[in-house]
């Protein structure tokens, strides 16, 4: 298990911001829960006020379920560029399901995806990612705030 510190997160998030800046997203969607911290910080760095969330369930702790469940939806109104963020594209099942769900309901929207980590066995490759994951990542927001 690899510990991922706040300092790593700060530096990697700044790198992601630089890579997507020219895309000029109008909305950032964070996939709950892992993508929420990233969505907020990227919104600050890109000066995007419209931050939305979509929630999924695929894992119970470290155990993967048989199927993914998606809760909620997003309202893109007349927006054209949406950035969807998550902490990691591990199996890729979450990002793939979310992107299929969002694009099927919003055909006029251009979507881009960004993650902090990408595992090369993932079924979905984000448009932008920073680190290759080779094992389980323990993010500071998981490890540092447990009772």
Secondary structure as the mmCIF struct_conf table of DSSP 4:
data_model
#
loop_
_struct_conf.conf_type_id
_struct_conf.id
_struct_conf.beg_label_comp_id
_struct_conf.beg_label_asym_id
_struct_conf.beg_label_seq_id
_struct_conf.end_label_comp_id
_struct_conf.end_label_asym_id
_struct_conf.end_label_seq_id
STRN STRN1 UNK A 2 UNK A 4
HELX_RH_AL_P HELX_RH_AL_P1 UNK A 6 UNK A 20
HELX_RH_3T_P HELX_RH_3T_P1 UNK A 21 UNK A 23
BEND BEND1 UNK A 26 UNK A 26
STRN STRN2 UNK A 27 UNK A 32
TURN_TY1_P TURN_TY1_P1 UNK A 33 UNK A 35
HELX_RH_AL_P HELX_RH_AL_P2 UNK A 36 UNK A 46
TURN_TY1_P TURN_TY1_P2 UNK A 47 UNK A 47
STRN STRN3 UNK A 51 UNK A 60
TURN_TY1_P TURN_TY1_P3 UNK A 61 UNK A 62
STRN STRN4 UNK A 63 UNK A 71
TURN_TY1_P TURN_TY1_P4 UNK A 77 UNK A 78
STRN STRN5 UNK A 81 UNK A 89
BEND BEND2 UNK A 90 UNK A 92
HELX_RH_AL_P HELX_RH_AL_P3 UNK A 93 UNK A 105
TURN_TY1_P TURN_TY1_P5 UNK A 107 UNK A 108
STRN STRN6 UNK A 110 UNK A 118
TURN_TY1_P TURN_TY1_P6 UNK A 120 UNK A 121
BEND BEND3 UNK A 123 UNK A 124
BEND BEND4 UNK A 127 UNK A 127
STRN STRN7 UNK A 128 UNK A 132
BEND BEND5 UNK A 135 UNK A 135
STRN STRN8 UNK A 137 UNK A 139
HELX_RH_AL_P HELX_RH_AL_P4 UNK A 140 UNK A 143
TURN_TY1_P TURN_TY1_P7 UNK A 144 UNK A 145
#
